[in-house]
Amino acid sequence: MNLLLTGLNHKTAPVELRERLSIPEDALAAVTAQVLALPGVDEAVILSTCNRVELLIAHRERVAEPDMAAFLEECFQLSGSGLREHLYHHREAEAVRHLFRVACSLDSLVLGESQILGQVKAAYAAAKENGAVRSQLDRLLQETFALAKRVRTETEIGAAPVNISSVAVDLARRIFGSLDGKRVLLLGAGKMSELAARHLVHHGANRILVANRTLARAEALAAQFNGEAITFDAVFSLQDVPDILITSTGAPRPILTAAHVQQFLHRRRRKPMLLVDIAVPRDVEPEVNRLEGAFLYDIDDLQSVASANLTDRKRQAELAEEIVAAEAIKFEQKRRSLEIGPVISGMQQTVEALCEAELQRLAPRMHSMTDEQYAAVKMLTRGLMNKFLHLPKQALRSAAQTGDDAAVRAIQSAFDPSVLRTGPKGDLACPRSGVSMDDVKREKARGHHAEQGSTASAPAEAATDSAFSDEIPARRH
């Protein structure tokens, strides 16, 4: 079974193209069924997020590799769109390594973010539900999840926040400890303010006020958080002053002076207040930093923290890359060893068939043997067979693990069942490189004469047998 991973992501394709390949959750089953219908495809998992679309398939070896680029062009009506130049294709060990890196967030837009692992797990669950995952991809995905957990445990790749919204949450937690029940005021209804508020709510803040010069816009944003909208002017007369103020108005000059914040602190009875100014130009006067109890961070402060954290994440990512590379090699070796199992089993069956054929061929000469003696001969035959196969088996496993396909094919061909011949009655005879069919016929004729009582000629005939050096006594009934 071969592995192929085809896809595009934020590094290889613009958002205009990525969004055309985006697969809604309710359409995933249908697209998966189309992939499974491709010649030779046995298993498939589709990962579709805002930053990537990837198709991972397991397909049969003796069937031509599916043209996944053509499939995507047809499925999403993208013929002539230039899609192919944005696609990447990873096979076998590279497909494994790529999947490992994706799940460990080493290939994400935000290095170390945790959301991607959940998305890979969701893709696996959907494929499993649709009957698209069996032994090959199931084993690979389970190894992927275990590796991602290990990377999170053994490195700190996701410890420090690296985007503005996450940094704001981290600062708030440093100041207040728990964010449970904390009140948040959004001054301005911009996208950055909304993202920061979402992060704060996710970590426990539950009272959201939104103030905007356009009240309707404030009401729309407040509704997303089950919050309250107020007019812009009402901010300055608030008695129940919030714990956290996030401002991003786009005003040409500061709208919150040191005097305004001094009043806020007085109403809060000097309890600390966090002000996150992500506006350019700034909304809050820099002098506010001098006020006791006021913690002001502007966009440069946040970006500086994020950059420092990103540098640390990159150091942690180097450790994660080492773990991923080692595990990818181990998985590929294990996969190849498992795939060589049927080949070794076939080799064993081939040689067992030869041994059984030889025992049957010599049966007329073993009539005088007791059952115990005959059992000993069979045991000896099996012991020699196992010793003979030991080194070829070792060589096969070693060649499989190192990816030496030429050696695998050479050893496999030497034990191909087609090297066996059949005797006059359709029974198995000897390999092409061994005893000739004439030898087999002569030996059978000798056995036939022996059964008719021609015992006197048996020693002389045995002495002329070129295939076997020692005479085997005839078995007694």
N, C-alpha and C positions, 0 to 999 in steps of 0.2 A: 504494500500500500504506500502511495506517495502523498506527500503534503504539499499544498500550494496555497499561498496567501497573496491575494491581489487586493489593492486598495489605493486610496489617496487620502491625504490629510492636510492640515493647515500649513505644512511645509511645502507641499508639492502642488497644491491647487488653491485658487482664489475662492472666496466664500460664494461667489456667484455660481461656480461649478459645483461646489460641495452641496449647496442647498438643492440643486437639481437631482442629486443622487440620494438625498435624505429619504430614508424609508420610515414612514409612520408605523407605530406599533401595530395598528390594525391591519397593515399590509405585509407585515413581516412573514407571516405563515405562507402567503401566496408566493412571495419572492423566493423563500426557502424551497418551496415545492418545485419552482422552476429550475433552481440550481441543481436539486437532486435529480431532475429529469435529464440533465446533461449526460452524454455517454460516459460511462466509467465512474461517475461520481457516486460514492456510497454514503458520505457524511458531509455535513456543512454547518457552519456557524456564521452568522452575519452580525457584525458590530456596526451600528449606525448611531453616531453622536453628532453634535454640532461641529466638531473639529475633524472627524474622520468617518469614512465608510470603508469597511474591510470585509472581504469574503474569504473565509478559511475553509478549504475542502480537503477531504481525503479521497483520492481516486485510485483506481486499479492500475497496476504497473503495466500490464500488457495492452492497455488501451491508450490511444493518443491523448496527450494532455489537453484538457478543455480550454478553449479560447475564451478566457474570462473577459477580456477587453471587448470582444464581439458581443458577448452576452450582455454586458452592461450597456453597450451602445444600443442594442435592440430593446432591452428591458425598459430603459429610461428614455428612449427615443433621442439619443445623442449622436447619431451618425453625422459625421462631418463637423463635430464640435471641437475636435482637437483633444478629446478625452484621453487618448492613448499616451500622449506625451506627459500627462500628469499622473499616470498610474505607476505603481511599483509592484514587482512580483518577487516574492520570496519563496524558495523551495527547500524542502527537507530541513536541515539543521538551521538554515537562515530563517525559515518560517517560524520555527520553535523559538529562536532567540528574539525575533521581532515581537512575537506574542508575549513573551516574558517581559520585554522592555515596556511594552504598552501597559500591561497590567500593573507593573511596578512604578508607573508614572514617570518613566525615564524618557518617554517620547511625547509627553504632554506639552501643551502650550504653556501651562504653569508647572514647572518642574516640581514634582513631589506632591501634587494635589491628589486628594484621596477619592474623588468622585469617579475616576475612570475604572477603578477596580469594581465598584458596584455596577457600572455599565457593562463590563465584561461578564460579570456574574449573571446579569439580567439577560444578556445575549445567549449565554449558555443555557439558562433555564428555558428561554423561548424555543431554542433549537431542540432541546430535550423534549419539551412538550409536543413539538411538531414531529417527533420521531426522526430527527435529522442527526442525532448524536448516538453513536454506538461505541464500540470498544476503543477505536483509535483516538478519536477526538475527546472522548470521555476521559481517558487516561491523561491526555495532554492538558486538558483544562483543569483537572484536579491537581496536577503538578503545578500548574500556573498559579492557582489560588494559594497553595501551600507556600510557594516561593514568594509571592507578594506579601504574605503575612510575615515570612521570615525577614524580608528586606525592611519592613516597617519596624520589626522588633530589633534587628541588629544594627540598624542605622537610624539617623535622625533626619532622614530626608524630608519628612513632612512636619517637623517640629515647629519651625519658625515661619510665620506668615510672610508671603512675598507679593501680595497685591494690596492696594490701598485700603479696600474695604476690610480685609482680614487684619491688616495692621491696626486699623481703628478699633476693631474688636479687642485685639491683644492689648492695646494701650488701656482701654476701658477696664479690662479685667485686672490689669496691674494696679489701677487706681482704686477700683471698687471691690476687687475680689470677685465675688459672685455677681452676675448681672441679673439675677432673678428679681423681678419686680421693679427694675430700674425704668425711669421715665426718659423718653427721648423726644427731642424737638427737632424736626427737619425744617430748616429755614431755606425755602426754595425747593422746588419739586423736580430737580434735575435727576438724571440717570445715576450719577455717582452717589448722590444722597440716598436714592432708593436702594442701591446695592449695599451701602453701608448699613442702612436700617434693616435690611433683610438679614444680614449677618448678625446684627445685635439681637434681633428678635429670635433668631435661631439659637442664640446662646442665653436666652432667658428674659431679655427686656420685653415688657408686655404692655406698656402704655405709650402710645405714639401720638404725638401732635404734629400736624403739618400746617405750616404757614406759607402762603404764596401770594404774590400781588394779584394773581387771578384766582379767586376763591374756588371756581369750578375745578380747576386743575388740582388744587389742594384737596378738595373733596374726593376726587378720583383716586389720588394716591393714598389718602387716609383710608379709603374703603378697602384697599388691598391688605391693610394691617389691622382692620377693625378698630381704627384709630379715630381721631377727631380733627376736623379742619377748623382753622381759625384765620381771621384776617391778619394781614401783615402788621398792622398797627397794634393789634391786641397783644403782640409778643412782648412789648415793652411794659405792659401793665400786668403781666402775669404774676399772681401771688404764689401759686404753686409751681415754682420754677423747676424745670426738669433737671435730671442729673447729667444728661449728655445733650449737647447741642451740636448738630451737624449742619453746616451752612454752605450753600453753593448757589448764590443768587444771580451772578453775572452782573452785579452792580458795578459802576465805574469807580466807586470809591468805598471805603469801609462804611458799613452800616451799623456795626456794633463798636462803640467806643469803650475806653476803660471805665468811663462813668456808668455806662449801661451795665457792664459786667459787675461793677462794684455794687450796684443796686441788686443784681441777681444774687450775689453772694450774701448780701445783708438779709435778703428774704429767705435764703437757705440756712441762715444762722451759722455761716462760715463753714458749712459742710462743703467738701471739695466738689468742683464742677469741671467736667471735661468739655472742651470746645474744639471741634474738629473743623478746620477751615479748609475746604477743598476747592475754594473758588479762586479763579485767576481773572482779574485782579482780586486781592484778598478782601474778605468781608469783615474781618476783625482786626482792630488796631493792634500792632505788635506790642504796644505798651501793656496790654492785658497780661502778658507773661510776668509782669512785675507784681501782680496782685497775689496775695497769699490765698491759697485755696483754688486758684484758677490754673488749669492745665491746658495750655493752648498749643495745638499742633497744626501747622499749615501744610500745604501740599508737598513742599520741599522736605519738611521734617518726615512726613510719612514715606516719601520716596526714598529718603536716605536710609530709614529703617528697613524698608523693603529690599533695597539693594544690598545692604549688609547681610540680611537674612538669605538673599538669593546666593550670595557668595558662599555662605556656609552650606547651603543646600547643594551647591555644585561640588563641594568637597565631599559631602555625604553621598552624592550621586556617583562619584568615582568608586566608592566602596561598593555601592549597589551594583554598578556595572561589573565589577569583579565577581560578585556572587552570581549574577545572571549568566555571565559567560561560562563559569564553571558548571552551573546547573544545566545549561543548554547542552554542553558536551556530554554530561552524564545522562541526560534524558535521551539524547540521540543514540548513545551507545546502548542504553537499555532497550530502546525501541528496535534497533537493529538486531539485538540479541533475541528479542521476542519474535521478530519476523523470520529469523533463521531457524526457529524451532521446527516448523513444518518441513523445512529442507532436511534437517538432521533426522527427523522422524522418517522421512521418505528414504533417506540413505539406509537407515536401520532396517526398514522393511525390505528394501532391495536385497541386502546381504542375507537377511533371515530367509527370504524366499530362495536364494541360491543354496543356502545350507540345507533347507528342507528338500530342495530338488535333488541334491547330491545324496541325501539319506535315502530318498525314495529310489534313486537310481541304483543304489547299492543294496537295496533291501533283499534281493534274491540271494546275496552272498552272506547274509547275516542270520540265516535261519537257525544256526546252531547256538546263537547267543541266548543267554538267559535274559529275562526282563531287566535285571539289575545291570548286566553288562551293556545292554542296549541303552539304558538310561544314562550310564556313564559315558558312552560314546556321544550321546546328544549333549550332555553337560560339557564334555570336552569341546565339542563343536561350537557351542554357544560361548564358552570361555575364550576360545581362539578368535571368534568373531568380534567379541567386545574389545579384546586387546588390539585386533587389527583396526578397529574403527576409532580407537581412542585418539590417536594423533590427527586423523582427518577431521574429527569433530572439533578438536582444539583449534586446528587451523581455520576451520569454518567460522567459529565464534570470533577468533581474533581478526579475521578478514572482515567480518561483518561490523565489528566494533570500530575498526579503523576506516571503514568505508571503502575497502578494496574490493569493488564489485567484480573486477576481472578475476581475482582469485576465487571469489565465491562462485562465479559461473564455471570456472575451470574445475573446481572440486566437485561441484554439483553435477557437471556433465559426466565426470568419471563414474558417478554412481547413479546415473540416469537409469530408470527401470527399462528403458528401451534397449539397453545393452543386453538384456536377457533374451534367450531364444526359447522356443517351445519345442518339445520332443514330438515324435511321431503321433502320440496320442493327445497332444495338446498340453502336456505337462511341462513345467519349467525345466530348462536344461542349464547350460553354462553360459557365461559371458562370452562375448565375441573374441575376447583376447585369450580365452582358455581352451578347454577341450573342444575338439571339433564334433560336428553332428555324427560323423562316421564313427568316431570313438564311442559316442553314446550308444549308437545302434549296435556296435560290436559287443559292448558291455551288456546290453540288454539281451542280446542273443546268447551270450555266455550264461547269463542268469537263467534263461529259459532252458538251456541244455542241462544246467545243474539241477533244475527242478525235475527233469525227466530221468535223473539218476546218473548223469554223466559226470560222476565225481572224479574219475581218474584224470580227466583232462583239465580240471580246474586249476591245479598249481601251475601247469605250463602256460595256460592262458593268462593267469594272473601275472606271471613273470614277464609277459610281453606287453602288459598294460602300461602305456607311456604316461597316462594321466596321474596314476597313483603309485607311489613307491613301495607301499607295504600292502600285503594281502590282509583283508578283513575277514575273519572267520564267519561262516554262514550261521545265521541265527536259528536256534532250535525253537520249535513250537512246543 
